[in-house]
């Protein structure tokens, strides 16, 4: 009996998926615990002491941070959008075509907005926190070919 190792890239990482059908079928969306907010700091900025952003984006207008709501409150950071964080557990290639569009379309068809961030290994969606469970159900249905996911 032979055991094949998964293919890896030259950097030693598992080969990421590019095929849209396999990406959708293997999404395994996971709602992470907590509430997250988007806030911004002027200029290039640096996060205040004690703040550990889960996402940062440098823009000409300032530094955008996505942080836990309780951390933003403790640091008196202003925000107006509270999100749930869903991770698509499939290892998607950064040059894969169609995953973001398929996910955003399915959520939009359900009347849900999302903010997508691509990490090296996974895609991350920030959806309105009060609608996070419904967004998760939509993504699970999409992963099962449009059929409702069964527990």
N, C-alpha and C positions, 0 to 999 in steps of 0.2 A: 504494500500500500504506500503510495507516494503522497507527500503533502506539498502542494505547490504554494510558494510564497506569492502574495499579491504583487502585481507589477508596481514598481516604484519609479519616480522621476530621478533625474541625475542628482537632485538635492536630497534624495532618500525618502521623500514623501510618497504616500500612495498615489497612484495615478488618478487624477480627478475625473469625474464623469462629464461627458459632453453631450451624450445622446438625450434629447428632450424627453422621450418616453420613459427612459430609465431614471432620469432626474425626477420626473413627476411621481413615478411609482415608488421611488425610494426616498421621498422627501422626509418622512417621519417628523412632521412638525412638532415642536416641543414648546409649550408655554413656560417660560422661566418665571420663577416666583418674583414678586415685587412689583413696584410701580416706578416708572422711569419718566424723566422729564427732559425736555430740550431747553437749554439755556445758552446764553452767549456772553462772552466777555469782550470788551473793546480791544481793538488792535490785535497784535499777535497773542497777547495775554498768556497767562499760565494759570492752571487750576488753583484755587485757594488750597491752603494746607488742609489735609484731611479729605479732600475730594479726589476720588478715583473714578474718572470717567470710563464708561464702557465704550464710548465712541467719541472721537474728536474730529472736527473738520475745520481746517483753516480757510477762512474766506476773507476777501478784502475788507468786509465790514467788521470782522472780529472772529473770535474763536468760538465755534459751536461745541457745546459739551452735551452728551447724553449721560445723565447721572441718576442714581436712585433718588426718588422724591424726598425721602427723609434726609439725605445728605444735602440736597439743595435747600431744604427748609432750614437745616442746622446752620448752613453758611449764608442764609438770607439771599439766595440767588433767585432772581425772578424767572417765572415760567408761566405759560398759559395752556400747555398741552400735557396731559398725563397719559402715558402709554403703557401697554403691556408689551413684553418682548418675546417674540416667537422666533426660535431658531429652526431652520430647515436642516435637519441632521445629515442630509445627503452631502457628500464631498463634491461640490460643484466646481467645475473648471471656471476660472475667471473669464475665459473666452467662450464659454457655452452660450448658445443662442436660444432665447425663448423662455427660459425659466422665469425671469423677472416679469416678462410680459404676461405669461400664463397665470402666474400668481396674482399679479396686480389686476388682471382682467376678472378673474374669479372673485376676488374680493370686491372690486368695483361693481360687478353684477349683483352682488349681495348688499350693495350700498355701504361698503366699508372702505375707508381710506387706509393707506399703509405708507410707511416711510421705509425704504429698503436700504440696507447697508451690506455690502459684500465684504466678507472677511476672506482670508487666504483659503480657508477650508470650507466655510459655510456661508449661507446667506441669512441675514437677520432682518426681521420685520418688526417695526414698531407700529402698533395699531392702537386705536383709542382703547384705554384700559377697560372701560365699561362694556366694550364689545369684543374683548379678547377671546373669550370662550367661544363666541359665535364665529369669529375669524378662524379659530383653530378648527372648528367643525367644518367650515368651508374648505380649508386646506386639506383636511383629512379626506373629505369627499373627493376633492380634485386628485389626490394621491391614489384613490381607489377607482379612478376612471370616471369620476362624476357621480358614483354611487355613494350613498350615505355610508360612513364608516360604522362598523359594528364593534362593540366593545369586546 
